[in-house]
Amino acid sequence: MKKIIPLEEGDYYLTPEGYRCFTAQYLLKRGYCCESGCRHCPYGFNQKTNYHK
């Protein structure tokens, strides 16, 4: 079962289209890379090559 991480200020922002975009701050708190090509991935995942920096 995945751990629930409460959202705090700075964990996300709303895009002009109205979507939540998680920041590197939140992704680091989550503790792992989901390999979905997140815009602010702090783990360096490249979705085109399926490779972490």
C-alpha positions in Angstrom: 0.0 0.0 0.0 1.3 3.4 -0.9 2.0 6.0 1.8 -0.3 9.1 1.7 1.7 12.3 1.7 -0.2 15.4 2.7 0.1 18.3 0.3 1.8 21.4 1.5 2.4 24.8 0.0 4.9 24.6 -2.8 4.1 21.0 -3.6 2.2 21.8 -6.8 0.9 24.6 -9.0 -2.0 24.8 -11.4 -1.2 24.9 -15.1 -3.1 27.4 -17.4 -5.2 24.4 -18.4 -6.2 23.7 -14.7 -4.1 20.6 -14.1 -2.0 20.1 -10.9 1.7 20.0 -11.7 3.8 18.5 -8.9 7.1 20.3 -8.1 10.4 18.7 -7.4 9.8 19.5 -3.7 6.8 17.1 -3.7 8.4 14.5 -5.9 11.4 14.3 -3.5 9.1 13.9 -0.5 7.4 11.0 -2.3 10.7 9.3 -2.4 10.8 7.5 -5.8 10.5 8.0 -9.5 7.3 6.9 -11.2 8.9 7.0 -14.6 6.0 8.9 -16.1 8.1 11.8 -17.4 7.1 14.3 -14.7 7.8 17.9 -15.8 9.9 18.6 -12.6 11.4 15.1 -12.1 14.3 15.5 -9.6 15.5 11.9 -10.4 16.5 12.8 -13.9 14.2 10.3 -15.7 14.1 10.8 -19.5 10.9 9.3 -20.9 12.3 9.1 -24.5 15.2 6.9 -23.4 13.7 5.3 -20.3 17.0 6.2 -18.5 17.8 8.0 -15.2 20.7 10.5 -15.3 
